[in-house]
Amino acid sequence: MKSVLEGVIGEMEREQGVFFLIRYFPDPIRDEPLNIGVILLSVDKSGNQLPVVRLTKNWDRVLRIDPDADIELLSQLEEFWQMKLSETGSSAGAALEQLNESLSNTLRLERKSSSTTVSLRDGKGLLTDNFEGEIDRLMMLYVEERH
């Protein structure tokens, strides 16, 4: 059985991160979002920001709610956000705020209305020793359909 001290030391070795849910709002009047992805941010021991962006690969839920959804545009957001968050010198907070604003504007232009938006849910902290496994766990927990 682990001692309390061993548990504390184990927690100290884990890396801190924060995750944001990417949410699609097909109808802002109803204000019922669908989680379509996750952004996971960590900072390595050198202080470098390590972002991981993952969007769903199965858009069936979105299409059931919004048959006119622009899946091609939504699918491109993963690469776009990964690139923006990985740019040298941009802080995570500023980059996420800018992405949140530009993303909503892009979707509004594409749909030629203000009825569809994508936004980020406020970040939540986490501790992990495996960020690749953590993004998979978060996708299963918050995004992917359960059968």
Secondary structure, 3 states (H helix, E strand, C coil): CCCHHHHHHHHHHCEEEEEEEEEEECCCCCCCCEEEEEEEEEECCCCCEEEEEEECCCCHHHHHHCCCCCHHHHHHHHHHHHHHHHCCCCCHHHHHHHHHHHHHHHHHHHHCCCCCEEEECCCEEEEECCHHHHHHHHHHHHHCCCC
